[in-house]
Amino acid sequence: MEDKLFRDTLRSILEEVASGSLDVNEALKELSRIPFTDLGFAKVDHHRELRKGIPEVVLCEGKFPHHVLPIIKTLMEKHGENIMLTRVSPQVAELVREEYPETMYHREARVMVVAPKEPPARIGHVVVATGGSADYGVAEEARLTAELMGAKVTPLYDIGVAGVHRFFEFRKVWEDARVMVVVAGMEGALASLVAGVVSCPVIGVPTSTGYGASFKGLAALLGMLNSCAAGVAVVNIDNGFGAGYIAGLINRMAEGAGI
């Protein structure tokens, strides 16, 4: 039923384009809204790639492990490569590898890519920086996400405000960045410091690292939200994926603008 509905909708759009009653750009907008596969427990969006540049990303945390494989199978049938999974436990990773041996699994970032394929050439420049080495896993989630979106990414880890001279030592790394992802726990001060110096947008990622009064990342979140430096946008606590995704979009838009 769903496949017939999709074919009928697609035929109608193509006929309108052929007759001249529908502009090509408007047709593209219509196509970006369809189709999806209804698995009952999940409705898998197959046109996410058309709208966003990469296929729908599967958040594994909170899902039953036996639900993950059917979602991957559905995405693989439509896209065939670069199916990204986030918050992947070792148990889920093992299940996926049994079915799809060709995978990339980053245990610390809890990221898995089924049928990974490198882009012909990476574009632009995204820098992912951390306050400390304890922020590594979240930062790697951001890095891998931005890379999957075709960005050239440079990691710049452990350059926090406790030794701020380290950040300025790497000026040549960040001075040409189109966007910087700043990952920090404790009080989250690094995002403000970076944004006060660089000319590009800064995406702050508060992490849950820190002692008791950091309240599992709440202090860093509030610190970044209250940044006195302009140009700071903030994602949720430990949301490396969200930051990497936004960075990838900004980087791609800058490429189109020739920046």
TIVO-69798 format. One record per residue: x, y, z of N, C-alpha, C in turn. Coordinates in nm, 2 decimals. Layout:
BEGIN
X  Y  Z  X  Y  Z  X  Y  Z $
...
This chain:
BEGIN
0.08  -0.12  0.00  0.00  0.00  0.00  0.09  0.13  0.00 $
0.19  0.13  0.09  0.28  0.24  0.10  0.35  0.26  -0.03 $
0.41  0.15  -0.09  0.48  0.16  -0.21  0.40  0.21  -0.33 $
0.27  0.17  -0.33  0.18  0.22  -0.44  0.15  0.37  -0.42 $
0.13  0.41  -0.29  0.11  0.55  -0.27  0.23  0.63  -0.31 $
0.35  0.58  -0.28  0.47  0.65  -0.32  0.48  0.66  -0.47 $
0.45  0.55  -0.54  0.46  0.56  -0.69  0.36  0.65  -0.75 $
0.24  0.65  -0.70  0.13  0.74  -0.75  0.17  0.89  -0.72 $
0.22  0.91  -0.61  0.27  1.05  -0.58  0.38  1.10  -0.66 $
0.48  1.01  -0.68  0.59  1.04  -0.77  0.55  1.06  -0.91 $
0.46  0.97  -0.96  0.41  0.99  -1.10  0.34  1.12  -1.12 $
0.26  1.16  -1.02  0.18  1.28  -1.03  0.28  1.40  -1.03 $
0.38  1.40  -0.95  0.48  1.51  -0.95  0.55  1.52  -1.09 $
0.60  1.40  -1.14  0.67  1.40  -1.27  0.58  1.45  -1.38 $
0.45  1.41  -1.38  0.36  1.45  -1.48  0.34  1.60  -1.48 $
0.34  1.66  -1.36  0.32  1.80  -1.35  0.44  1.88  -1.40 $
0.56  1.82  -1.37  0.68  1.88  -1.42  0.69  1.87  -1.57 $
0.65  1.76  -1.63  0.65  1.74  -1.77  0.55  1.83  -1.84 $
0.44  1.86  -1.78  0.34  1.95  -1.84  0.37  2.10  -1.82 $
0.47  2.12  -1.73  0.51  2.26  -1.71  0.42  2.33  -1.60 $
0.33  2.26  -1.53  0.25  2.32  -1.43  0.32  2.32  -1.29 $
0.43  2.25  -1.28  0.51  2.25  -1.16  0.65  2.28  -1.18 $
0.71  2.38  -1.12  0.85  2.42  -1.13  0.94  2.31  -1.07 $
1.06  2.29  -1.13  1.15  2.19  -1.09  1.19  2.20  -0.94 $
1.21  2.33  -0.90  1.25  2.35  -0.76  1.13  2.31  -0.67 $
1.01  2.34  -0.71  0.89  2.31  -0.62  0.88  2.15  -0.62 $
0.91  2.09  -0.74  0.90  1.94  -0.74  1.00  1.88  -0.65 $
1.12  1.94  -0.64  1.22  1.89  -0.55  1.18  1.90  -0.41 $
1.11  2.01  -0.37  1.06  2.03  -0.24  0.96  1.92  -0.21 $
0.87  1.89  -0.30  0.77  1.78  -0.28  0.83  1.65  -0.26 $
0.94  1.62  -0.35  1.01  1.49  -0.34  1.08  1.48  -0.20 $
1.12  1.59  -0.14  1.19  1.58  -0.02  1.10  1.54  0.10 $
0.97  1.54  0.08  0.88  1.50  0.18  0.84  1.35  0.18 $
0.88  1.28  0.08  0.84  1.14  0.07  0.96  1.06  0.03 $
0.96  0.93  0.05  0.87  0.85  0.13  0.93  0.80  0.26 $
0.85  0.72  0.33  0.91  0.65  0.45  0.86  0.51  0.45 $
0.93  0.43  0.53  0.88  0.29  0.55  0.83  0.27  0.69 $
0.71  0.22  0.70  0.64  0.20  0.83  0.67  0.06  0.88 $
0.75  0.05  0.98  0.78  -0.08  1.04  0.70  -0.11  1.16 $
0.60  -0.03  1.19  0.52  -0.04  1.30  0.58  0.02  1.42 $
0.69  -0.02  1.47  0.76  0.04  1.58  0.85  0.16  1.54 $
0.87  0.17  1.41  0.95  0.28  1.36  0.90  0.32  1.22 $
0.91  0.45  1.19  0.88  0.50  1.05  1.01  0.56  1.00 $
1.07  0.48  0.91  1.20  0.52  0.86  1.20  0.61  0.74 $
1.26  0.73  0.76  1.26  0.84  0.66  1.36  0.82  0.56 $
1.33  0.79  0.43  1.42  0.76  0.33  1.47  0.89  0.25 $
1.40  1.00  0.28  1.44  1.12  0.20  1.51  1.22  0.29 $
1.56  1.17  0.41  1.64  1.26  0.50  1.77  1.30  0.42 $
1.82  1.21  0.34  1.94  1.24  0.27  1.92  1.35  0.17 $
1.81  1.35  0.10  1.78  1.46  0.01  1.76  1.59  0.08 $
1.71  1.59  0.20  1.69  1.72  0.27  1.81  1.76  0.35 $
1.89  1.66  0.40  2.00  1.70  0.49  2.13  1.66  0.45 $
2.14  1.57  0.35  2.27  1.53  0.30  2.32  1.40  0.34 $
2.27  1.34  0.45  2.30  1.20  0.49  2.17  1.13  0.53 $
2.17  1.00  0.51  2.05  0.92  0.55  2.02  0.94  0.70 $
1.89  0.90  0.73  1.85  0.91  0.87  1.95  0.84  0.96 $
1.98  0.90  1.07  2.07  0.85  1.17  1.99  0.77  1.28 $
2.04  0.66  1.32  1.97  0.57  1.41  2.03  0.59  1.55 $
1.94  0.64  1.64  1.98  0.65  1.78  1.95  0.52  1.85 $
2.05  0.44  1.89  2.03  0.31  1.94  1.99  0.31  2.09 $
2.03  0.41  2.16  2.00  0.41  2.31  1.85  0.42  2.33 $
1.80  0.34  2.42  1.66  0.33  2.44  1.58  0.24  2.35 $
1.64  0.20  2.24  1.57  0.10  2.15  1.60  -0.04  2.20 $
1.50  -0.13  2.17  1.52  -0.27  2.19  1.63  -0.32  2.09 $
1.73  -0.39  2.13  1.83  -0.44  2.03  1.77  -0.50  1.91 $
1.66  -0.58  1.92  1.61  -0.65  1.81  1.53  -0.56  1.71 $
1.51  -0.43  1.75  1.45  -0.33  1.66  1.55  -0.27  1.58 $
1.67  -0.27  1.62  1.78  -0.19  1.54  1.81  -0.25  1.41 $
1.82  -0.39  1.40  1.85  -0.45  1.27  1.75  -0.43  1.16 $
1.62  -0.44  1.19  1.52  -0.41  1.08  1.53  -0.26  1.03 $
1.56  -0.17  1.12  1.58  -0.03  1.07  1.70  -0.02  0.98 $
1.81  -0.08  1.02  1.93  -0.08  0.94  1.91  -0.14  0.80 $
1.84  -0.26  0.80  1.81  -0.33  0.68  1.73  -0.24  0.58 $
1.63  -0.17  0.64  1.55  -0.08  0.56  1.63  0.03  0.50 $
1.71  0.09  0.58  1.80  0.20  0.53  1.90  0.15  0.43 $
1.95  0.03  0.45  2.05  -0.02  0.36  1.99  -0.05  0.22 $
1.86  -0.10  0.22  1.79  -0.13  0.09  1.78  0.00  0.01 $
1.76  0.11  0.08  1.73  0.24  0.00  1.86  0.31  -0.03 $
1.96  0.31  0.06  2.07  0.39  0.05  2.20  0.32  0.03 $
2.22  0.20  0.09  2.33  0.11  0.06  2.47  0.14  0.12 $
2.48  0.26  0.19  2.61  0.30  0.25  2.60  0.41  0.35 $
2.70  0.42  0.43  2.71  0.53  0.53  2.58  0.54  0.62 $
2.54  0.43  0.68  2.43  0.43  0.77  2.49  0.45  0.91 $
2.46  0.56  0.97  2.52  0.60  1.10  2.43  0.56  1.21 $
2.49  0.50  1.32  2.42  0.47  1.44  2.49  0.54  1.55 $
2.41  0.60  1.65  2.47  0.66  1.76  2.43  0.60  1.89 $
2.51  0.62  2.00  2.49  0.57  2.13  2.47  0.41  2.12 $
2.57  0.35  2.05  2.57  0.21  2.03  2.65  0.14  2.14 $
2.58  0.05  2.21  2.64  -0.03  2.31  2.72  -0.14  2.25 $
2.81  -0.20  2.32  2.89  -0.32  2.27  2.79  -0.43  2.23 $
2.69  -0.45  2.30  2.59  -0.56  2.27  2.53  -0.53  2.13 $
2.48  -0.41  2.11  2.42  -0.38  1.98  2.52  -0.39  1.87 $
2.64  -0.34  1.90  2.75  -0.34  1.80  2.78  -0.49  1.75 $
2.78  -0.58  1.85  2.80  -0.72  1.81  2.69  -0.77  1.72 $
2.57  -0.74  1.76  2.45  -0.79  1.68  2.46  -0.73  1.53 $
2.50  -0.61  1.52  2.51  -0.54  1.39  2.62  -0.60  1.31 $
2.73  -0.62  1.37  2.85  -0.68  1.30  2.82  -0.82  1.25 $
2.75  -0.90  1.32  2.71  -1.03  1.28  2.63  -1.03  1.15 $
2.55  -0.93  1.13  2.46  -0.92  1.01  2.53  -0.84  0.90 $
2.61  -0.74  0.95  2.68  -0.65  0.85  2.83  -0.64  0.89 $
2.91  -0.73  0.84  3.05  -0.73  0.89  3.13  -0.60  0.85 $
3.08  -0.54  0.74  3.15  -0.42  0.69  3.10  -0.29  0.77 $
3.16  -0.27  0.88  3.12  -0.16  0.97  3.24  -0.09  1.03 $
3.22  0.03  1.07  3.32  0.11  1.15  3.26  0.13  1.28 $
3.32  0.08  1.39  3.27  0.10  1.52  3.37  0.18  1.61 $
3.33  0.29  1.66  3.42  0.37  1.75  3.36  0.36  1.89 $
3.42  0.27  1.97  3.37  0.24  2.10  3.36  0.36  2.19 $
3.46  0.44  2.19  3.46  0.56  2.29  3.35  0.66  2.25 $
3.33  0.68  2.12  3.22  0.77  2.08  3.09  0.70  2.07 $
3.09  0.57  2.08  2.96  0.49  2.07  2.89  0.52  1.94 $
2.97  0.53  1.83  2.93  0.55  1.70  2.96  0.43  1.61 $
2.87  0.39  1.52  2.89  0.29  1.43  2.84  0.33  1.29 $
2.92  0.30  1.19  2.88  0.33  1.05  2.87  0.20  0.97 $
2.76  0.17  0.92  2.74  0.04  0.84  2.77  0.08  0.69 $
2.85  -0.01  0.63  2.90  0.01  0.49  2.96  0.15  0.47 $
3.06  0.18  0.55  3.12  0.32  0.54  3.19  0.34  0.40 $
3.17  0.46  0.35  3.23  0.50  0.23  3.28  0.64  0.24 $
3.41  0.66  0.21  3.47  0.79  0.21  3.42  0.88  0.10 $
3.40  1.01  0.12  3.36  1.10  0.01  3.48  1.12  -0.08 $
3.45  1.16  -0.21  3.56  1.18  -0.30  3.66  1.28  -0.25 $
3.62  1.38  -0.19  3.71  1.48  -0.13  3.63  1.55  -0.02 $
3.70  1.58  0.09  3.64  1.65  0.20  3.65  1.80  0.18 $
3.55  1.87  0.23  3.54  2.01  0.20  3.55  2.10  0.33 $
3.59  2.22  0.31  3.59  2.32  0.42  3.68  2.28  0.53 $
3.65  2.33  0.65  3.73  2.30  0.77  3.65  2.32  0.89 $
3.63  2.21  0.97  3.57  2.22  1.10  3.67  2.18  1.20 $
3.68  2.25  1.31  3.77  2.22  1.42  3.68  2.17  1.54 $
3.72  2.06  1.60  3.65  2.01  1.72  3.75  2.02  1.83 $
3.72  2.10  1.93  3.82  2.12  2.04  3.76  2.07  2.17 $
3.84  2.03  2.27  3.79  1.99  2.40  3.87  2.06  2.51 $
3.80  2.08  2.62  3.86  2.13  2.74  3.96  2.04  2.80 $
3.93  1.91  2.81  4.01  1.81  2.86  4.00  1.68  2.79 $
4.09  1.58  2.83  4.08  1.45  2.76  3.96  1.37  2.81 $
3.90  1.41  2.92  3.78  1.34  2.96  3.66  1.37  2.87 $
3.67  1.47  2.78  3.56  1.50  2.69  3.58  1.43  2.55 $
3.67  1.34  2.55  3.71  1.28  2.42  3.60  1.21  2.35 $
3.52  1.13  2.42  3.41  1.05  2.36  3.31  1.14  2.29 $
3.26  1.24  2.36  3.16  1.33  2.30  3.22  1.41  2.18 $
3.35  1.45  2.19  3.41  1.52  2.08  3.43  1.43  1.96 $
3.46  1.30  1.98  3.47  1.21  1.87  3.34  1.18  1.80 $
3.23  1.18  1.88  3.10  1.17  1.82  3.07  1.29  1.73 $
3.11  1.41  1.77  3.10  1.53  1.68  3.18  1.52  1.56 $
3.31  1.48  1.58  3.40  1.47  1.47  3.35  1.37  1.36 $
3.31  1.25  1.40  3.27  1.15  1.31  3.14  1.19  1.24 $
3.05  1.26  1.31  2.93  1.31  1.24  2.96  1.41  1.13 $
3.05  1.51  1.16  3.08  1.61  1.06  3.16  1.55  0.95 $
3.24  1.45  0.97  3.31  1.38  0.87  3.22  1.31  0.78 $
3.12  1.24  0.83  3.02  1.17  0.75  2.95  1.26  0.66 $
2.94  1.39  0.70  2.87  1.49  0.61  2.97  1.55  0.52 $
3.09  1.50  0.51  3.18  1.54  0.40  3.28  1.65  0.44 $
3.28  1.68  0.57  3.37  1.79  0.62  3.51  1.74  0.65 $
3.60  1.83  0.62  3.74  1.81  0.67  3.74  1.86  0.82 $
3.78  1.77  0.91  3.77  1.80  1.05  3.91  1.78  1.11 $
3.95  1.88  1.19  4.07  1.88  1.27  4.04  1.87  1.42 $
4.08  1.76  1.49  4.06  1.76  1.63  4.17  1.84  1.70 $
4.13  1.91  1.81  4.22  1.99  1.89  4.18  1.97  2.03 $
4.24  1.86  2.09  4.19  1.81  2.22  4.28  1.86  2.34 $
4.22  1.87  2.45  4.29  1.90  2.58  4.36  2.04  2.57 $
4.28  2.14  2.54  4.34  2.28  2.53  4.25  2.37  2.62 $
4.20  2.32  2.74  4.11  2.40  2.82  4.17  2.52  2.89 $
4.09  2.59  2.96  4.13  2.72  3.02  4.22  2.70  3.14 $
4.24  2.58  3.19  4.33  2.56  3.30  4.48  2.58  3.25 $
4.49  2.57  3.12  4.62  2.60  3.05  4.60  2.66  2.92 $
4.55  2.79  2.93  4.49  2.85  2.81  4.60  2.88  2.70 $
4.72  2.88  2.74  4.83  2.90  2.64  4.83  2.79  2.54 $
4.78  2.68  2.57  4.78  2.57  2.47  4.69  2.60  2.36 $
4.58  2.67  2.38  4.49  2.70  2.27  4.56  2.80  2.17 $
4.62  2.90  2.22  4.69  3.00  2.13  4.81  2.94  2.06 $
4.86  2.83  2.11  4.98  2.77  2.05  4.93  2.71  1.91 $
4.80  2.68  1.90  4.75  2.61  1.78  4.67  2.70  1.69 $
4.71  2.83  1.69  4.64  2.93  1.61  4.63  2.89  1.46 $
4.73  2.83  1.40  4.73  2.79  1.26  4.63  2.68  1.23 $
4.59  2.61  1.34  4.49  2.51  1.32  4.35  2.57  1.31 $
4.32  2.67  1.39  4.18  2.72  1.40  4.15  2.85  1.33 $
4.26  2.92  1.28  4.23  3.05  1.22  4.16  3.04  1.09 $
4.16  2.93  1.02  4.08  2.92  0.89  3.96  2.84  0.90 $
3.92  2.80  1.03  3.80  2.72  1.05  3.67  2.79  1.00 $
3.58  2.72  0.95  3.45  2.77  0.91  3.35  2.76  1.03 $
3.38  2.67  1.12  3.30  2.65  1.24  3.38  2.57  1.34 $
3.36  2.60  1.47  3.43  2.53  1.57  3.33  2.47  1.67 $
3.35  2.34  1.70  3.28  2.27  1.80  3.36  2.27  1.92 $
3.31  2.32  2.03  3.39  2.33  2.16  3.32  2.24  2.26 $
3.39  2.14  2.31  3.34  2.04  2.40  3.40  2.06  2.53 $
3.33  2.08  2.64  3.39  2.11  2.77  3.29  2.08  2.88 $
3.35  2.03  2.99  3.27  2.00  3.11  3.30  2.11  3.22 $
3.30  2.06  3.34  3.33  2.16  3.45  3.24  2.28  3.44 $
3.30  2.40  3.43  3.22  2.52  3.42  3.19  2.56  3.27 $
3.25  2.49  3.17  3.22  2.52  3.03  3.28  2.65  2.98 $
3.38  2.70  3.04  3.43  2.83  3.01  3.50  2.84  2.87 $
3.54  2.72  2.82  3.62  2.72  2.70  3.54  2.78  2.58 $
3.41  2.75  2.57  3.33  2.80  2.46  3.34  2.96  2.45 $
3.33  3.02  2.57  3.33  3.17  2.57  3.47  3.22  2.52 $
3.57  3.16  2.58  3.71  3.20  2.54  3.73  3.19  2.39 $
3.70  3.07  2.33  3.72  3.05  2.19  3.64  3.15  2.11 $
3.51  3.17  2.14  3.42  3.26  2.07  3.47  3.40  2.07 $
3.54  3.44  2.18  3.60  3.57  2.19  3.72  3.60  2.10 $
3.77  3.49  2.04  3.90  3.50  1.97  3.88  3.47  1.82 $
3.80  3.37  1.79  3.79  3.32  1.65  3.68  3.41  1.57 $
3.68  3.40  1.44  3.59  3.48  1.36  3.47  3.39  1.31 $
3.48  3.26  1.34  3.37  3.17  1.29  3.27  3.14  1.40 $
3.15  3.08  1.36  3.06  3.04  1.46  3.12  2.93  1.55 $
3.07  2.93  1.68  3.12  2.83  1.78  2.99  2.76  1.83 $
3.00  2.63  1.83  2.90  2.54  1.88  2.95  2.48  2.01 $
2.88  2.52  2.12  2.93  2.47  2.25  2.86  2.34  2.29 $
2.94  2.24  2.33  2.88  2.11  2.38  2.92  2.09  2.52 $
2.83  2.12  2.62  2.86  2.09  2.76  2.86  1.94  2.78 $
2.96  1.90  2.86  2.96  1.75  2.89  2.94  1.73  3.04 $
2.91  1.61  3.07  2.87  1.57  3.21  2.99  1.54  3.29 $
3.12  1.57  3.24  3.24  1.55  3.32  3.25  1.66  3.43 $
3.30  1.63  3.54  3.33  1.73  3.64  3.29  1.68  3.78 $
3.33  1.75  3.88  3.30  1.71  4.02  3.15  1.75  4.06 $
3.11  1.72  4.18  2.97  1.73  4.22  2.89  1.85  4.18 $
2.95  1.97  4.20  2.88  2.09  4.17  2.86  2.12  4.03 $
2.92  2.04  3.94  2.90  2.05  3.80  2.76  2.00  3.76 $
2.70  1.92  3.85  2.56  1.87  3.84  2.55  1.80  3.70 $
2.65  1.71  3.67  2.64  1.62  3.55  2.62  1.70  3.42 $
2.69  1.81  3.42  2.69  1.89  3.29  2.60  2.02  3.30 $
2.52  2.03  3.40  2.42  2.14  3.41  2.50  2.27  3.42 $
2.61  2.27  3.50  2.69  2.39  3.52  2.75  2.44  3.39 $
2.81  2.34  3.31  2.87  2.38  3.18  2.76  2.43  3.09 $
2.64  2.36  3.09  2.53  2.41  3.00  2.49  2.55  3.03 $
2.47  2.58  3.16  2.43  2.72  3.19  2.55  2.82  3.16 $
2.67  2.78  3.19  2.78  2.86  3.16  2.79  2.90  3.01 $
2.77  2.80  2.92  2.77  2.83  2.78  2.66  2.91  2.73 $
2.54  2.88  2.79  2.42  2.96  2.75  2.43  3.11  2.80 $
2.51  3.13  2.90  2.53  3.26  2.95  2.66  3.33  2.90 $
2.71  3.27  2.79  2.84  3.33  2.74  2.83  3.47  2.71 $
2.93  3.55  2.75  2.94  3.69  2.71  2.99  3.72  2.57 $
3.04  3.61  2.51  3.10  3.63  2.38  2.99  3.60  2.27 $
2.99  3.68  2.17  2.89  3.66  2.06  2.93  3.55  1.97 $
2.83  3.49  1.91  2.86  3.38  1.81  2.86  3.24  1.87 $
2.81  3.22  1.99  2.80  3.09  2.05  2.66  3.03  2.05 $
2.65  2.92  1.99  2.52  2.84  2.00  2.55  2.72  2.08 $
2.45  2.67  2.15  2.48  2.56  2.25  2.38  2.44  2.23 $
2.43  2.32  2.22  2.35  2.20  2.22  2.33  2.14  2.35 $
2.26  2.03  2.36  2.23  1.97  2.49  2.36  1.90  2.55 $
2.35  1.86  2.67  2.46  1.80  2.74  2.50  1.67  2.67 $
2.63  1.65  2.64  2.69  1.53  2.58  2.64  1.51  2.44 $
2.58  1.61  2.38  2.52  1.59  2.24  2.62  1.62  2.13 $
2.72  1.54  2.12  2.83  1.55  2.02  2.77  1.53  1.88 $
2.67  1.44  1.87  2.61  1.42  1.74  2.54  1.55  1.69 $
2.46  1.61  1.77  2.39  1.73  1.73  2.49  1.84  1.69 $
2.59  1.86  1.76  2.69  1.96  1.73  2.76  1.93  1.60 $
2.80  1.81  1.58  2.87  1.77  1.46  2.78  1.78  1.34 $
2.65  1.76  1.35  2.55  1.77  1.25  2.54  1.92  1.21 $
2.52  2.01  1.31  2.51  2.15  1.28  2.64  2.20  1.21 $
2.75  2.16  1.26  2.88  2.20  1.21  2.89  2.16  1.06 $
2.84  2.03  1.03  2.85  1.98  0.89  2.76  2.07  0.80 $
2.64  2.11  0.85  2.55  2.19  0.77  2.61  2.33  0.74 $
2.67  2.39  0.85  2.73  2.52  0.83  2.85  2.52  0.74 $
2.93  2.41  0.75  3.04  2.40  0.66  3.00  2.38  0.52 $
2.90  2.30  0.49  2.85  2.28  0.36  2.79  2.41  0.30 $
2.71  2.49  0.38  2.66  2.61  0.33  2.77  2.71  0.30 $
2.87  2.71  0.38  2.99  2.80  0.35  3.05  2.76  0.22 $
3.06  2.64  0.20  3.12  2.59  0.07  3.04  2.64  -0.05 $
2.91  2.63  -0.04  2.82  2.68  -0.14  2.84  2.83  -0.17 $
2.87  2.90  -0.06  2.89  3.05  -0.07  3.03  3.09  -0.11 $
3.11  2.99  -0.12  3.25  3.01  -0.16  3.34  3.08  -0.06 $
3.30  3.05  0.07  3.38  3.11  0.18  3.50  3.02  0.21 $
